[in-house]
Amino acid sequence: MTRVVVRRWRAWAPRVGAGALETPADWEAWAREPVPLGDHGEPEVRFLAPPVRRRATRLTRLMLQAAYDCTEEAERACVRTVFASRHGAIHVAVKILAEIARGEIVSPLQFSHSVHNTQAGLFSIAAGNRHASSSIAAETDTFAHGFLEALLHLERAPSEEVLYVIGDEPIPGSLIHLVDEPRTAYAAALLLSRSGEGTPLGFGMTASRAPRKTREWPDALEFVRFLAAGAPELTLESGRRCWRWER
Amino acid sequence: MPSPCKLAAMGMVNALGADPDAIWRRVLAGDQSAFAPHPELAAGGAWLLGGVEDAWLPRIPDGLARYACRNNAFTLAALEQIEDAVRDAVAAVGPERVGVVMGTSTSGSGECEAAILHETRHGSLLPEFRYEQLELGGAAGFLAELFDLRGPAFSISTACSSGARALASARSLLALGLCDAVLAGGSDSLCGLTTHGFASLSAVSARITNPFSRNRDGLTLGEGAALFLVTRESDGIQLLGVGESSEAHHISAPDPEGRGAAASMRGALHDAGVDAAQVAYLNLHGTGTRQNDAMESRAVAQVLGAEVPCSSTKPLVGHCLGAAGAIELAFCWQALRARSRGALPLIPHRYDGESDPELAPIRLCGDGEAVPASGACLVMTNSFGFGGNNCTLLIGEARA
């Protein structure tokens, strides 16, 4: 198994109705007694300059809130970053495609927020971070692959820290009927390193042929539940491979 | 010293064709005849695009219809050129030890466009449309399904540096011991979203892109795929250095000082443990936009000096976006393979020859040039993406 330390973690998801789960205490309570999560609402991202905040999509707000909550100012400029999202900027892309279908002109601002690494780029600009950054997607197995990509960055830079941010929201319009997944808007961030204070974990992956079960929660929130509950291990079967984390 | 990472086999498709040897001959000749107008994609403009012919593309197997998209047809075209080597590698190490990392920025966006157009006109998506055709992760998932692989399989999407970054992750998958072989590369197909998007940024030239000229006025879009079989053998052509940086500047424009680009190139040299004097050729990002070429020439002059031979291959195949980093690495790989009698052939830099006195001095390759390349011969390629995401790769023959 590969050793890694979760130095800090944060997550953000709306409650059903109003309010949000945003502090470790909120998530510890949720881990003891999971309640349904909502698909409406978004974080305030007060740390963003007003013009940036106005233009930020909901996914940007979700991911940047988790990223900022999980890091202190001095860390923000010097961590490597990995951003993961199954669907990424699908809301923006679909909006642009509908405009094209109606023969309308595409706005340059919309287009520049349609790339998968939008959140990584905005984080780099807001935090003044000039370090390596990648943005990934891996279908229904996105969370674990993003975690792996963070470990690949630690392989390249063993003395550095990697901020891993994942987020998604229910996909737009009729596309939603094409996927089978929890309809939750959320983001989670993990500050990872090879050593130091925090929760040390072993991480491994093995080949598997066990069928993937329909999930009650997004994989990332299963992982948050594992951290918040202090459970000894977490196993996620993805249909092709089996991921495992151990305390 | 980095762990072994052999670029054991390479397949590719782009506007110059779907046969790597034929593509290489045209690249070395500086052949610019592949560009043509594609009114169906050109966002109302009369642009030239580096398009791939449908006739060159294989059919996606019936069992994988849910992954059927033009993007994956490019990947399959590249794969078929190296299929024997890939099958041998999978058989040798086992499907659980083979990973996939694909760079893409579009995936099946073109197919999504058709589905949404249908919805706009008829009230529902095309019935055969599947989310796997569209989603970015499908670019890697397709290859995992095709060979029933059980190793990690994911897509990297950092705009125009995606394809380069896929190779960086492939090397780390080997180094971390999670894989013994990795299929890594990039695939990107032209679609309305990208052509309309780049049109909105006024980034596209009305002619063939003219990088580093005083007259340069934008990029030319292209498409294609390149796929490498990456193994942990220590001979052959090795990925020796990876450099990465972020711009922290602007979502769609580079830092004019070229600091991010310079950091990326320095990072690759440092990672490989070599110095700039050992670099025999640089494949530039060289998009032909005012901003890229100004900052890139500055960064190159600063890190490599004014004497290292450079060229951009975007005037030959266009800017292949998420596939560009992999395709341009493929050209570098072919140059190393084409070394003969101690000389490395240089890819000519095609432009109107009117150098820009405001750019930092760099040495652009002319026709039919070669440089002495005995012993360690290193070749570098730059990829700089939207969102300020930079990646530089350095490859060379295994060192004794």
HADDOCK unambig.tbl for C-alpha pairs under 7 A between the chains (distance, minus, plus):
assign (segid A and resid 87 and name CA) (segid B and resid 135 and name CA) 6.79 0.50 0.50
assign (segid A and resid 97 and name CA) (segid B and resid 113 and name CA) 5.93 0.50 0.50
assign (segid A and resid 97 and name CA) (segid B and resid 193 and name CA) 6.59 0.50 0.50
assign (segid A and resid 98 and name CA) (segid B and resid 116 and name CA) 6.62 0.50 0.50
assign (segid A and resid 101 and name CA) (segid B and resid 117 and name CA) 5.37 0.50 0.50
assign (segid A and resid 106 and name CA) (segid B and resid 196 and name CA) 6.43 0.50 0.50
assign (segid A and resid 106 and name CA) (segid B and resid 197 and name CA) 6.43 0.50 0.50
assign (segid A and resid 106 and name CA) (segid B and resid 200 and name CA) 6.11 0.50 0.50
assign (segid A and resid 107 and name CA) (segid B and resid 200 and name CA) 6.10 0.50 0.50
assign (segid A and resid 108 and name CA) (segid B and resid 197 and name CA) 6.52 0.50 0.50
assign (segid A and resid 108 and name CA) (segid B and resid 200 and name CA) 4.98 0.50 0.50
assign (segid A and resid 108 and name CA) (segid B and resid 201 and name CA) 5.36 0.50 0.50
assign (segid A and resid 111 and name CA) (segid B and resid 197 and name CA) 5.37 0.50 0.50
assign (segid A and resid 112 and name CA) (segid B and resid 251 and name CA) 6.69 0.50 0.50
assign (segid A and resid 112 and name CA) (segid B and resid 252 and name CA) 6.37 0.50 0.50
assign (segid A and resid 115 and name CA) (segid B and resid 159 and name CA) 6.53 0.50 0.50
assign (segid A and resid 116 and name CA) (segid B and resid 157 and name CA) 5.79 0.50 0.50
assign (segid A and resid 116 and name CA) (segid B and resid 158 and name CA) 6.49 0.50 0.50
assign (segid A and resid 117 and name CA) (segid B and resid 157 and name CA) 6.57 0.50 0.50
assign (segid A and resid 117 and name CA) (segid B and resid 158 and name CA) 5.18 0.50 0.50
assign (segid A and resid 117 and name CA) (segid B and resid 387 and name CA) 6.49 0.50 0.50
assign (segid A and resid 118 and name CA) (segid B and resid 387 and name CA) 6.17 0.50 0.50
assign (segid A and resid 121 and name CA) (segid B and resid 251 and name CA) 6.08 0.50 0.50
assign (segid A and resid 121 and name CA) (segid B and resid 387 and name CA) 4.32 0.50 0.50
assign (segid A and resid 121 and name CA) (segid B and resid 388 and name CA) 6.08 0.50 0.50
assign (segid A and resid 122 and name CA) (segid B and resid 251 and name CA) 6.85 0.50 0.50
assign (segid A and resid 124 and name CA) (segid B and resid 246 and name CA) 6.73 0.50 0.50
assign (segid A and resid 124 and name CA) (segid B and resid 248 and name CA) 4.72 0.50 0.50
assign (segid A and resid 125 and name CA) (segid B and resid 248 and name CA) 3.99 0.50 0.50
assign (segid A and resid 125 and name CA) (segid B and resid 249 and name CA) 5.51 0.50 0.50
assign (segid A and resid 125 and name CA) (segid B and resid 250 and name CA) 6.68 0.50 0.50
assign (segid A and resid 128 and name CA) (segid B and resid 248 and name CA) 5.16 0.50 0.50
assign (segid A and resid 129 and name CA) (segid B and resid 246 and name CA) 6.82 0.50 0.50
assign (segid A and resid 129 and name CA) (segid B and resid 248 and name CA) 5.65 0.50 0.50
assign (segid A and resid 130 and name CA) (segid B and resid 245 and name CA) 5.66 0.50 0.50
assign (segid A and resid 130 and name CA) (segid B and resid 246 and name CA) 4.29 0.50 0.50
assign (segid A and resid 130 and name CA) (segid B and resid 247 and name CA) 5.53 0.50 0.50
assign (segid A and resid 130 and name CA) (segid B and resid 248 and name CA) 5.64 0.50 0.50
assign (segid A and resid 131 and name CA) (segid B and resid 245 and name CA) 4.79 0.50 0.50
assign (segid A and resid 131 and name CA) (segid B and resid 246 and name CA) 5.28 0.50 0.50
assign (segid A and resid 132 and name CA) (segid B and resid 244 and name CA) 4.93 0.50 0.50
assign (segid A and resid 132 and name CA) (segid B and resid 245 and name CA) 4.45 0.50 0.50
assign (segid A and resid 132 and name CA) (segid B and resid 246 and name CA) 5.84 0.50 0.50
assign (segid A and resid 133 and name CA) (segid B and resid 246 and name CA) 6.67 0.50 0.50
assign (segid A and resid 133 and name CA) (segid B and resid 389 and name CA) 6.93 0.50 0.50
assign (segid A and resid 134 and name CA) (segid B and resid 158 and name CA) 6.31 0.50 0.50
assign (segid A and resid 135 and name CA) (segid B and resid 156 and name CA) 5.77 0.50 0.50
assign (segid A and resid 135 and name CA) (segid B and resid 157 and name CA) 5.54 0.50 0.50
assign (segid A and resid 135 and name CA) (segid B and resid 158 and name CA) 5.80 0.50 0.50
assign (segid A and resid 136 and name CA) (segid B and resid 154 and name CA) 6.93 0.50 0.50
assign (segid A and resid 136 and name CA) (segid B and resid 155 and name CA) 5.53 0.50 0.50
assign (segid A and resid 136 and name CA) (segid B and resid 156 and name CA) 4.38 0.50 0.50
assign (segid A and resid 136 and name CA) (segid B and resid 157 and name CA) 5.73 0.50 0.50
assign (segid A and resid 137 and name CA) (segid B and resid 136 and name CA) 6.02 0.50 0.50
assign (segid A and resid 137 and name CA) (segid B and resid 137 and name CA) 4.74 0.50 0.50
assign (segid A and resid 137 and name CA) (segid B and resid 154 and name CA) 6.08 0.50 0.50
assign (segid A and resid 137 and name CA) (segid B and resid 155 and name CA) 5.32 0.50 0.50
assign (segid A and resid 137 and name CA) (segid B and resid 156 and name CA) 6.52 0.50 0.50
assign (segid A and resid 138 and name CA) (segid B and resid 137 and name CA) 4.02 0.50 0.50
assign (segid A and resid 138 and name CA) (segid B and resid 153 and name CA) 6.92 0.50 0.50
assign (segid A and resid 138 and name CA) (segid B and resid 154 and name CA) 4.64 0.50 0.50
assign (segid A and resid 138 and name CA) (segid B and resid 155 and name CA) 6.04 0.50 0.50
assign (segid A and resid 139 and name CA) (segid B and resid 135 and name CA) 6.97 0.50 0.50
assign (segid A and resid 139 and name CA) (segid B and resid 137 and name CA) 4.78 0.50 0.50
assign (segid A and resid 139 and name CA) (segid B and resid 138 and name CA) 6.41 0.50 0.50
assign (segid A and resid 145 and name CA) (segid B and resid 154 and name CA) 6.58 0.50 0.50
assign (segid A and resid 152 and name CA) (segid B and resid 169 and name CA) 6.42 0.50 0.50
assign (segid A and resid 152 and name CA) (segid B and resid 172 and name CA) 5.34 0.50 0.50
assign (segid A and resid 152 and name CA) (segid B and resid 173 and name CA) 6.63 0.50 0.50
assign (segid A and resid 155 and name CA) (segid B and resid 172 and name CA) 6.37 0.50 0.50
assign (segid A and resid 155 and name CA) (segid B and resid 176 and name CA) 6.65 0.50 0.50
assign (segid A and resid 156 and name CA) (segid B and resid 172 and name CA) 6.84 0.50 0.50
assign (segid A and resid 178 and name CA) (segid B and resid 130 and name CA) 6.59 0.50 0.50
assign (segid A and resid 178 and name CA) (segid B and resid 131 and name CA) 5.92 0.50 0.50
assign (segid A and resid 179 and name CA) (segid B and resid 131 and name CA) 6.96 0.50 0.50
assign (segid A and resid 207 and name CA) (segid B and resid 96 and name CA) 5.42 0.50 0.50
assign (segid A and resid 207 and name CA) (segid B and resid 150 and name CA) 5.16 0.50 0.50
assign (segid A and resid 207 and name CA) (segid B and resid 151 and name CA) 6.69 0.50 0.50
assign (segid A and resid 240 and name CA) (segid B and resid 150 and name CA) 5.42 0.50 0.50
assign (segid A and resid 241 and name CA) (segid B and resid 150 and name CA) 5.93 0.50 0.50
